[in-house]
């Protein structure tokens, strides 16, 4: 994230910064350094910005050298170094990844004095630079006004933080079970609980009102707990004292332990003198009783070891094993709401496998939804608790101990979970803790309201070996198209324990499963596209479903399935095995003999099943079959030169035709904007449009009109609508040279100059022949399934077929956002299962246009190649 966008946007009068100026650090101080030599002067001092929550979290960096080097890489040049160019690189943890932010050393000042946060030493600048980078990450300084210490701690450590209450629990709307009460009590502070990690963890206390000890503090202020200790009094009893630091840099507190207060008279004079000597600027002591009564809540940051492992605040145990997986709630599909809702079972599900008994922490981290910037600037002084509701969904996490192979979802959900968060909370992250026994556990994250959408990240930390995986929901059934002829056959069979229940390919007994031979004729494979559709149905009640799937193997015609080479991959597969009544696969198979091997996931699972096999019957004269919605563009997909016309060869008749075509395009565009999911269909996050283009190689570039040459196939808004298009389209591997398929979000043209594309770029992967079809399908399914986790940043994808190689590319909006482009790259490598040595090139559209102009000498280049 090294773009030059300023962090000083929206400095409204709410902050009193209209007259502020941006000044170089060397103009503020003659000898600037990151860290002053005096350790006490390194602490943060708050300026005009209300970001006390962030400054309290910064304390963790002064306590942990490993984290400090992670956030502020030590090897980079600074002032006085000949290599220094006025820039610093800083890192923050964001949604599972460390994101780098590059800033210059210009800082907002009033009369050459920093107006925002600083060190207590005027020569130290690490706080001001860190604050600026964090503001840039969020979009502006204004967005740092009011926040949660727990969020900043996670952003600076990549670990966990929990918020505990100090006040009364209040009345409860309904009685709690014993387990829920335990979860509720765990949210309340007990300093004795933290003794194993008292020197390593970070504590911050917050007040939601003006405390009795300091009316000057006002509402919603965060302070840091520097230390606490038990002191013996002259009477022989013990009193627990806490040293608190106010980020304002001044004390602002009264009470019995301030200065020569009455509290010190109860302590040995030598002890009192020693403790009072520890107090630095902005710090004060108070006893535990005063602390518990004057503050509302405490945030506890989990310690991080020098090796980067999380340490439990409950036991002090190192949690050396961790996993994370992204997910999302989609309205109408996987946003099932709380356990009060009948649709709860549709929420995303995750398998957690624990190898041995040990402590496990599971967190549910949701992605923040930013409000309108101007509205945020006008209301940043409002109740912090209320603003949470506008940024986050109320979420919770529940866990059940299950036997994976005998899972009955509806029956399981009627039982109480073995662990859960205490309630649905409007917080960015909720944490579940437990001592788990070996075996499988099912995790279900949920929002309180059904239909509430959002992205999230599941993270698991454990003292023992664990594995985390998503429980995939079966894909929606793919309907047979009605505009072609199909021949359907039915088969019946059973898996019998010890005989024909061989299990999945993970087991040597896989080949004992029943097999069903069939052939694909030359006629059915003439037309590209889907020519085989198979559905496997298990004859089990909903309460006793087994995970089922199947593979299709190429066999020698006339021989049985046992002649399949055991090391040969299937021609097609319907996996992973799913706990559902039916699983289906639509695919395109070349002519030949095949065998279907259906199986349960594990061997020796007995149940009857049936198979339906539909094979496409060739219609003479058809080259490619289209559903009605794309029949109007059939001619544009044929391998001819219809898209390559010289623009100066038109005639009046041609002009009339072009005008008519323009009118048709406008009407079609109007209709396309209205595309919506049909009743009962599964909506996508965005609407998409398929495009096709082809040009004749060797034609002079000046005679090409790229925009006229790209043909729109059609738009879709649901999973079902996508498959209706895709199942009838030619696969990229069957296209001839210099042909392209484009899949872009509706309203975005596959052109460099499109408003959504012009500031962006694309990742480019060059493939050897034969890989384009598989990579293209994996890429667009990942894009439709929002696996890239970058919000609206993805514009579309392109597959380009050339004579010597094929090219896959994915386009994004903001080329300057390096953290986003890096995440796209990493996801792309995973989705396409690319070898580590695969060369991936990122090219901005600005560079593409310039290269095109330099090569062809064009003033207005044709776009989007």
SVG drawing of the C-alpha trace seen along z (x, -y; Angstrom):
<svg xmlns="http://www.w3.org/2000/svg" viewBox="-40 -29 65 88">
<polyline fill="none" stroke="black" stroke-width="0.4" points="0.0,0.0 2.4,-2.6 0.1,-5.0 0.5,-8.7 -3.0,-9.3 -2.9,-11.7 -3.8,-10.6 -4.9,-14.2 -8.3,-14.0 -11.4,-15.3 -9.7,-17.3 -13.0,-19.0 -13.6,-21.6 -14.7,-18.9 -11.0,-18.4 -10.1,-22.1 -7.5,-21.5 -8.6,-23.8 -5.4,-25.9 -3.0,-23.0 0.0,-22.7 2.0,-19.7 5.7,-19.9 8.7,-17.8 10.1,-16.1 13.5,-17.7 11.8,-21.1 10.1,-20.2 13.3,-18.9 16.9,-19.3 17.9,-15.8 14.9,-13.6 15.1,-9.9 12.6,-7.1 13.2,-6.2 14.7,-8.5 17.3,-7.0 15.3,-7.6 12.8,-4.7 10.2,-6.7 10.2,-9.4 9.3,-6.8 5.7,-6.5 2.9,-8.1 1.4,-11.5 -2.0,-12.2 -2.6,-15.3 -5.8,-16.9 -7.1,-13.6 -9.3,-11.4 -7.3,-8.2 -6.4,-7.3 -7.5,-3.8 -4.8,-3.4 -2.1,-5.0 -2.9,-2.6 -2.4,0.3 1.0,-1.1 2.3,-0.2 2.6,3.4 5.4,2.5 7.5,1.1 7.2,4.3 7.9,6.7 10.9,6.3 9.7,9.0 6.4,7.1 8.2,3.8 10.5,5.1 7.4,6.6 5.5,3.3 8.6,1.1 11.2,3.0 14.5,2.1 16.7,2.3 15.2,-0.6 17.2,-3.9 16.5,-6.8 17.5,-10.5 21.2,-10.9 21.6,-7.8 22.7,-8.6 20.1,-6.0 17.2,-7.8 14.7,-9.2 12.1,-10.6 9.9,-7.4 9.1,-4.8 7.6,-1.3 5.3,-0.1 3.1,3.0 -0.3,3.8 -2.1,7.1 -5.3,7.0 -7.8,9.8 -5.2,12.6 -2.2,10.8 0.5,8.3 -0.2,5.3 2.7,2.9 2.0,-0.9 4.5,-3.4 4.4,-7.0 6.7,-10.0 7.8,-12.0 5.6,-15.0 3.4,-15.5 0.5,-17.8 1.6,-20.7 0.3,-23.9 3.1,-26.6 5.8,-23.9 4.4,-21.7 2.9,-18.3 -0.9,-18.6 -1.5,-14.9 0.2,-12.3 3.9,-12.3 6.5,-10.9 7.1,-12.5 10.5,-13.4 10.3,-16.1 13.1,-14.2 11.2,-10.9 8.9,-10.3 7.9,-6.7 4.5,-7.4 3.7,-10.2 4.8,-8.1 2.9,-5.0 -0.2,-7.1 0.1,-8.5 0.5,-5.1 -2.5,-3.8 -4.6,-6.8 -3.6,-6.0 -4.6,-2.4 -8.0,-3.6 -8.4,-6.3 -7.8,-9.4 -6.9,-10.8 -10.6,-11.4 -11.4,-7.7 -9.1,-7.2 -11.4,-9.4 -13.0,-6.9 -12.3,-3.2 -11.7,-0.1 -8.3,0.8 -8.9,4.4 -9.0,3.7 -5.8,1.8 -4.1,4.5 -5.0,7.1 -3.9,4.8 -0.5,4.4 0.1,8.0 -1.9,10.3 -3.0,12.0 -6.1,11.8 -7.6,9.3 -10.6,9.6 -12.7,6.9 -13.8,7.6 -16.4,5.8 -15.8,4.1 -19.4,2.9 -22.4,4.8 -23.9,7.3 -27.4,5.7 -30.6,7.6 -30.8,10.5 -33.7,10.9 -33.8,14.6 -32.2,17.2 -28.9,18.6 -27.8,22.2 -24.9,23.1 -22.6,23.2 -23.8,19.8 -23.3,18.4 -19.7,19.6 -19.1,18.0 -20.7,14.8 -18.5,14.8 -15.4,15.3 -16.0,11.9 -15.6,10.3 -12.1,9.2 -10.2,11.2 -6.6,10.0 -5.6,13.2 -6.4,15.0 -3.8,12.9 -0.9,13.4 0.8,16.1 1.2,13.4 1.1,10.2 4.5,9.0 3.8,9.9 0.2,9.0 -1.1,5.5 -4.0,4.0 -6.0,1.0 -8.9,-0.4 -11.7,-2.5 -14.3,-4.8 -17.7,-5.5 -18.5,-8.4 -16.8,-10.9 -15.2,-8.9 -15.3,-10.2 -11.6,-10.4 -11.2,-12.7 -14.1,-14.7 -11.7,-16.3 -11.5,-13.0 -15.0,-13.2 -16.7,-10.3 -15.1,-7.5 -11.4,-7.7 -8.8,-4.8 -5.8,-4.6 -3.0,-2.0 -2.4,0.2 1.4,0.2 1.7,2.6 -0.1,4.0 1.3,5.5 0.2,6.5 1.6,4.3 1.8,5.2 0.3,2.6 1.5,1.6 -1.4,3.6 -0.2,6.8 -2.9,7.0 -2.4,6.6 -3.7,4.0 -3.4,4.3 -2.2,1.2 -2.3,0.4 -0.2,-2.1 -2.1,-3.9 -0.8,-6.0 -3.0,-8.7 -2.1,-9.2 -2.8,-12.9 0.6,-13.1 -0.8,-14.6 -2.3,-13.0 -5.9,-14.3 -6.7,-12.1 -7.5,-12.6 -7.8,-10.1 -6.1,-8.6 -3.0,-7.5 -2.1,-10.7 0.9,-12.7 0.8,-12.5 -2.7,-11.0 -4.0,-9.2 -3.5,-5.8 0.3,-6.0 0.1,-6.3 -1.1,-2.7 2.1,-1.5 5.6,-1.2 7.4,-4.5 10.3,-2.9 7.8,-1.0 5.7,-4.1 8.8,-6.0 9.9,-3.3 6.4,-3.1 6.0,-6.9 9.4,-7.1 8.2,-4.8 5.5,-7.3 6.4,-9.0 4.7,-12.0 1.0,-11.3 0.9,-8.3 -0.7,-7.7 -1.5,-4.9 -4.9,-3.7 -6.1,-0.6 -8.1,2.2 -11.3,1.2 -11.1,-2.3 -10.1,-0.8 -13.1,1.5 -15.5,-1.2 -14.2,-4.1 -13.6,-2.3 -16.1,-0.4 -14.1,2.2 -10.6,3.6 -9.1,4.8 -6.5,7.6 -4.1,8.2 -2.7,11.8 1.1,11.9 3.1,12.8 6.3,14.8 9.6,13.9 8.9,16.8 5.6,15.2 3.4,17.7 0.3,16.6 0.3,17.2 -2.9,18.0 -3.9,15.3 -5.7,18.1 -2.9,20.6 0.2,18.9 0.6,21.9 2.1,21.3 -0.4,21.9 2.1,23.1 -0.4,24.3 -2.7,22.0 -4.9,22.1 -7.2,19.6 -9.9,19.7 -12.1,17.0 -15.8,17.2 -18.9,15.1 -22.6,14.8 -24.7,14.4 -28.3,13.4 -30.6,16.2 -27.8,18.7 -25.6,18.8 -26.8,16.0 -29.0,18.1 -29.0,15.9 -28.9,17.0 -30.0,20.3 -33.5,18.7 -33.9,18.8 -35.1,21.9 -32.5,21.2 -29.6,21.4 -28.3,24.6 -27.6,22.8 -24.8,20.7 -21.2,21.5 -19.7,24.5 -16.1,25.5 -14.5,28.8 -12.0,28.5 -10.0,31.7 -8.1,31.9 -5.4,34.5 -4.9,34.5 -6.4,32.8 -5.4,29.2 -6.3,25.6 -8.0,24.2 -9.0,20.6 -11.3,19.9 -11.9,16.4 -14.5,15.0 -13.2,11.8 -15.5,9.8 -14.6,7.3 -15.5,3.7 -18.1,1.8 -17.1,-1.9 -19.8,-4.5 -19.9,-7.6 -16.8,-9.7 -18.7,-13.0 -21.3,-11.4 -18.5,-9.9 -16.8,-13.2 -20.0,-14.8 -20.8,-12.1 -17.5,-10.9 -18.3,-12.1 -21.4,-10.0 -21.7,-6.9 -18.9,-4.5 -21.2,-1.5 -23.8,-2.8 -21.3,-3.3 -20.3,0.3 -23.7,1.3 -23.1,-0.6 -19.7,0.9 -20.4,4.6 -23.0,7.3 -23.9,8.9 -22.0,12.2 -21.4,15.3 -19.6,18.6 -20.9,22.0 -19.1,25.4 -20.3,29.0 -18.3,32.1 -19.4,34.6 -18.5,37.9 -17.8,36.7 -18.9,39.8 -22.2,40.0 -23.1,36.3 -26.8,35.6 -27.1,31.8 -30.7,31.3 -30.4,33.6 -27.1,32.0 -28.4,28.5 -31.1,29.5 -28.4,30.2 -26.5,27.6 -23.1,26.7 -20.0,27.8 -18.7,24.2 -19.8,20.9 -19.2,17.1 -21.4,15.6 -23.9,14.0 -24.2,12.2 -22.0,9.1 -21.5,6.0 -17.7,6.4 -15.2,6.9 -13.9,10.1 -15.4,12.6 -13.3,15.4 -14.3,18.8 -12.0,20.8 -12.1,24.4 -10.1,27.5 -11.0,29.8 -10.8,33.6 -9.4,35.3 -11.8,35.7 -14.0,33.6 -15.7,30.4 -18.1,28.5 -17.9,24.6 -20.8,22.5 -20.3,18.7 -23.5,16.7 -25.0,13.2 -27.9,12.4 -30.3,11.4 -31.0,13.8 -30.0,12.4 -27.2,10.1 -24.3,10.2 -20.6,9.9 -17.1,11.4 -15.3,13.0 -12.2,14.9 -12.1,18.0 -8.9,18.3 -7.8,21.2 -4.9,21.3 -4.1,24.4 -1.4,26.0 -1.7,29.2 -1.9,30.2 -5.1,29.2 -6.6,29.0 -9.3,26.6 -11.4,27.1 -14.6,25.7 -17.6,28.0 -18.7,27.4 -22.3,27.1 -23.5,29.0 -23.7,26.8 -27.2,26.0 -28.6,28.6 -27.8,27.8 -30.9,28.1 -30.8,29.9 -31.3,27.4 -34.5,27.8 -33.2,26.6 -31.2,29.8 -32.1,33.5 -30.9,35.8 -30.9,39.5 -31.3,40.5 -30.4,43.9 -31.0,45.1 -29.0,47.5 -29.5,48.9 -26.9,50.3 -25.8,50.5 -22.7,50.2 -22.5,53.3 -20.1,53.5 -17.1,55.7 -18.1,56.2 -18.9,53.2 -18.4,50.3 -14.9,49.3 -14.9,45.7 -13.1,42.8 -9.9,42.7 -8.1,42.2 -8.5,45.9 -7.0,48.9 -10.5,50.5 -11.8,47.8 -11.8,50.1 -14.3,52.4 -17.1,49.9 -19.8,50.7 -19.1,49.4 -21.4,48.4 -20.0,48.4 -21.2,46.1 -20.0,44.6 -19.8,41.2 -20.5,41.4 -18.8,39.4 -22.1,37.7 -22.6,36.4 -19.1,34.9 -19.2,33.0 -20.7,29.9 -18.5,28.3 -20.0,27.9 -21.7,30.1 -22.6,33.5 -22.9,35.6 -24.9,35.0 -24.8,37.5 -26.8,37.4 -26.1,39.7 -28.9,40.2 -28.6,42.0 -31.7,43.8 -31.3,42.6 -33.5,40.5 -32.4,36.9 -31.4,37.9 -28.8,40.5 -27.1,39.1 -23.7,40.2 -21.1,38.2 -21.3,39.3 -19.5,38.5 -18.3,40.2 -15.5,40.3 -15.6,41.0 -12.7,43.1 -11.6,43.7 -11.7,47.4 -10.9,49.7 -14.2,50.4 -15.6,53.8 -13.5,54.4 -14.4,53.9 -13.4,51.1 -10.7,53.3 -8.5,52.7 -8.2,49.0 -4.6,48.2 -4.6,47.5 -2.4,44.4 -4.5,42.8 -6.5,39.7 -10.3,39.6 -11.6,38.0 -14.0,36.1 -15.0,36.0 -17.9,34.9 -16.0,34.3 -15.6,33.4 -18.1,35.9 -21.1,34.1 -23.7,34.9 -26.6,34.5 -29.3,36.6 -28.1,35.8 -24.9,34.8 -24.6,33.8 -22.0,33.2 -22.3,31.7 -19.2,32.1 -17.9,32.5 -16.2,35.8 -14.5,36.8 -15.8,39.9 -14.9,43.2 -15.7,45.7 -16.1,44.7 -17.1,46.1 -18.8,44.2 -17.5,45.3 -19.8,43.9 -18.6,44.1 -19.1,42.9 -16.3,41.0 -15.2,43.8 -15.4,47.6 -17.9,50.1 -20.8,47.6 -23.9,49.5 -26.7,47.8 -28.7,48.2 -28.3,45.6 -29.4,44.8 -27.7,43.1 -29.1,41.1 -27.0,40.6 -28.1,38.1 -26.1,37.9 -26.5,35.2 -27.8,36.2 -26.2,34.4 -28.4,32.2 -27.2,32.1 -25.9,28.7 -25.4,27.2 -22.0,26.0 -22.8,24.4 -26.1,24.4 -27.2,21.3 -30.0,20.6 -32.6,18.1 -30.9,15.2 -27.7,15.4 -29.0,16.6 -28.8,13.0 -25.0,13.1 -24.4,16.6 -22.8,15.2 -20.2,13.3 -18.8,16.4 -18.1,18.2 -14.5,18.5 -14.7,16.0 -13.5,12.5 -16.8,10.8 -15.4,8.6 -12.5,7.2 -13.7,4.4 -12.0,1.3 -13.9,-1.7 -13.5,-3.7 -15.2,-1.1 -18.8,-1.7 -21.6,-2.6 -24.9,-4.4 -26.5,-1.1 -23.9,0.0 -24.5,-3.2 -28.2,-2.5 -27.3,1.0 -24.9,-0.3 -27.5,-2.7 -30.0,0.1 -27.4,2.2 -26.7,-0.7 -30.4,-1.0 -30.5,2.8 -27.5,2.5 -29.1,-0.3 -32.3,1.8 -30.3,4.8 -28.3,2.7 -31.5,1.5 -32.7,5.1 -29.4,6.3 -29.4,3.7 -32.6,5.4 -31.1,8.9 -32.1,10.3 -32.0,13.8 -35.1,15.9 -37.3,17.2 -35.5,19.7 -32.1,19.0 -28.9,18.4 -27.8,14.7 -24.2,13.7 -22.6,10.8 -22.4,8.9 -23.9,9.3 -21.5,10.3 -21.3,10.2 -19.6,12.6 -17.9,11.0 -16.2,12.5 -13.6,11.0 -11.5,12.3 -9.2,10.5 -7.4,11.7 -3.6,11.7 -1.6,9.7 -4.2,7.0 -2.7,3.5 -3.5,2.2 -4.8,-1.1 -7.7,0.8 -8.8,2.5 -11.7,1.2 -11.4,3.1 -14.6,1.7 -16.6,2.7 -15.0,6.1 -15.9,7.2 -19.3,8.9 -21.5,9.2 -22.8,12.7 -25.1,11.9 -25.4,11.0 -26.3,13.1 -27.1,12.5 -27.3,16.0 -25.5,19.3 -28.1,21.0 -28.0,18.3 -24.2,18.6 -24.4,22.3 -27.0,21.8 -24.5,19.7 -21.3,21.5 -22.5,25.0 -23.2,24.0 -20.1,22.1 -17.1,23.3 -14.2,24.1 -11.1,21.9 -9.1,24.9 -11.4,25.4 -11.1,21.8 -8.8,20.9 -5.9,18.4 -6.4,14.8 -9.7,15.4 -10.7,14.1 -13.4,14.7 -14.0,12.0 -16.0,12.1 -16.5,8.7 -18.8,7.2 -21.9,5.8 -21.4,2.3 -17.6,2.6 -16.3,3.1 -13.1,5.2 -11.2,2.1 -8.2,0.3 -10.0,-3.1 -13.2,-2.1 -13.6,-4.3 -13.5,-1.3 -10.3,0.0 -8.2,-3.0 -6.4,-3.3 -5.9,0.4 -3.9,3.2 -3.9,7.0 -2.0,10.1 -0.9,12.1 -0.1,15.8 1.2,17.4 0.1,21.1 1.4,23.9 -1.2,25.3 -3.8,27.6 -4.2,25.8 -6.4,22.9 -9.8,24.5 -9.1,25.8 -7.4,22.6 -10.2,20.4 -12.9,22.4 -11.1,22.4 -10.4,18.6 -14.0,17.6 -15.5,19.8 -13.2,18.3 -14.1,14.9 -17.9,15.5 -17.4,17.2 -15.6,14.0 -12.6,16.1 -10.2,13.2 -11.6,11.3 -10.8,7.8 -14.4,6.4 -15.1,4.4 -11.5,4.3 -11.9,7.2 -13.1,5.9 -13.0,9.1 -11.0,11.8 -9.8,12.6 -8.6,15.8 -6.7,15.2 -6.0,18.0 -2.9,17.6 -1.0,19.9 2.0,20.7 0.5,20.2 -2.6,19.1 -2.9,16.3 -5.0,15.9 -5.4,12.5 -7.4,10.9 -8.1,7.2 -8.3,5.0 -9.3,1.3 -6.3,-0.1 -2.9,0.7 -1.2,-1.4 -2.7,0.7 0.1,3.2 -1.4,5.0 -4.6,5.8 -2.7,6.8 -0.5,9.1 -3.6,10.7 -5.0,11.2 -1.7,12.8 -1.6,15.2 -5.2,16.2 -4.7,16.7 -1.7,18.9 -3.7,21.0 -6.9,21.2 -5.0,22.3 -2.7,24.6 0.4,23.1 3.9,24.4 6.1,22.1 8.3,21.2 5.4,20.0 6.1,16.5 3.3,14.0 3.5,10.5 1.6,7.5 1.1,4.7 -0.8,1.5 -3.2,0.4 -1.4,-2.8 1.8,-0.9 -0.2,1.2 -1.6,-1.8 1.9,-3.4 3.4,-0.2 0.7,0.0 1.2,-3.6 5.0,-3.1 4.7,0.0 2.0,-1.0 2.4,-4.8 -1.2,-5.4 -2.7,-8.4 -5.8,-6.6 -4.9,-3.0 -7.4,-0.2 -8.2,1.0 -8.1,4.1 -5.8,6.5"/>
</svg>
